[in-house]
Amino acid sequence: MIGNWARGDGNARVRIAPCGDALCAINTWIRDESSGEHVGDRLVMKVSGGGSTLNGTAYDPQRKLNYNLEINVAPQTMNTRGCVLAGIICKTVSWTRMSR
């Protein structure tokens, strides 16, 4: 999961790396920042699990939102599912690993 990823819709790229006792996904490129996403925005993730499925929580300091998080990782692809409001509102996003 550590590395650079391109979002499936082609509108964002992130770098996932350790940050303290968590993982941070930091926006490295955003196609259109008028959408409210900006380069440098980060998501702080605390996940556990083994194999290809990780579960945990994520915090978005820009929007002050906490998410329940599920991540399914394969060598070149990843799907993330984040839910807020006790799982009432969820969003799934697909990602493709970038070579650099």
PLY file of the C-alpha trace (Angstrom):
ply
format ascii 1.0
element vertex 100
property float x
property float y
property float z
element edge 99
property int vertex1
property int vertex2
end_header
0.00 0.00 0.00
2.96 2.35 0.56
3.68 4.29 -2.62
2.10 6.53 -5.24
-1.45 5.97 -6.46
-3.69 7.51 -9.14
-7.40 7.77 -8.40
-9.63 5.90 -10.85
-11.45 9.03 -12.04
-8.12 10.57 -13.12
-8.60 13.66 -10.94
-6.09 13.01 -8.15
-2.79 11.37 -7.23
-1.64 10.58 -3.71
1.48 9.37 -1.95
0.87 6.93 0.91
3.64 6.82 3.50
4.12 6.24 7.22
3.48 9.28 9.45
4.02 8.59 13.13
2.00 5.53 14.15
-0.34 5.94 11.17
-0.27 6.11 7.39
-0.86 9.36 5.54
-2.28 9.73 2.05
-1.11 13.12 0.79
-2.43 14.70 -2.40
0.48 15.22 -4.79
-1.59 16.31 -7.81
-5.19 17.49 -8.25
-6.65 18.13 -11.72
-9.12 20.84 -10.55
-8.63 22.39 -7.12
-11.97 24.23 -7.40
-13.52 20.90 -6.30
-12.25 21.61 -2.77
-9.32 19.19 -2.94
-5.82 20.66 -2.88
-2.25 19.50 -3.31
-0.91 18.85 0.19
-4.25 17.81 1.71
-3.81 14.63 3.71
-5.80 11.77 5.16
-4.44 10.15 8.33
-5.24 6.43 8.40
-4.94 3.93 11.24
-5.52 0.47 9.80
-5.03 -3.12 10.85
-5.57 -6.48 9.29
-3.65 -8.95 7.29
-3.43 -10.00 3.71
-5.15 -7.85 1.16
-7.91 -6.38 3.39
-7.27 -3.66 5.96
-9.83 -2.04 8.24
-9.61 0.98 10.48
-10.30 4.66 10.70
-9.23 7.76 8.83
-9.21 11.41 9.80
-9.42 14.26 7.29
-7.97 17.32 9.08
-8.99 19.69 6.27
-12.68 18.83 6.64
-12.51 17.69 10.26
-14.20 14.37 9.38
-13.65 10.87 10.76
-14.29 7.85 8.56
-14.59 4.12 9.05
-12.27 2.72 6.43
-11.88 -0.52 4.50
-9.01 -0.98 2.04
-8.59 -3.86 -0.39
-5.09 -3.95 -1.88
-3.68 -5.92 -4.79
-0.19 -5.43 -6.24
-1.27 -2.80 -8.80
-4.76 -1.77 -7.66
-6.51 -0.66 -4.49
-10.12 0.04 -3.51
-10.93 2.23 -0.55
-14.33 2.52 1.11
-14.88 5.31 3.60
-18.08 5.79 5.61
-19.30 8.63 7.83
-22.38 9.06 10.02
-22.32 5.51 11.39
-22.07 4.04 7.91
-25.02 5.93 6.43
-22.92 7.73 3.81
-20.16 5.70 2.12
-17.95 6.19 -0.91
-15.79 3.64 -2.71
-12.80 4.80 -4.74
-10.54 2.76 -7.01
-6.81 3.43 -7.32
-3.99 2.27 -9.62
-0.38 2.07 -8.47
1.93 4.50 -10.25
5.42 3.45 -11.27
7.06 6.34 -9.42
0 1
1 2
2 3
3 4
4 5
5 6
6 7
7 8
8 9
9 10
10 11
11 12
12 13
13 14
14 15
15 16
16 17
17 18
18 19
19 20
20 21
21 22
22 23
23 24
24 25
25 26
26 27
27 28
28 29
29 30
30 31
31 32
32 33
33 34
34 35
35 36
36 37
37 38
38 39
39 40
40 41
41 42
42 43
43 44
44 45
45 46
46 47
47 48
48 49
49 50
50 51
51 52
52 53
53 54
54 55
55 56
56 57
57 58
58 59
59 60
60 61
61 62
62 63
63 64
64 65
65 66
66 67
67 68
68 69
69 70
70 71
71 72
72 73
73 74
74 75
75 76
76 77
77 78
78 79
79 80
80 81
81 82
82 83
83 84
84 85
85 86
86 87
87 88
88 89
89 90
90 91
91 92
92 93
93 94
94 95
95 96
96 97
97 98
98 99
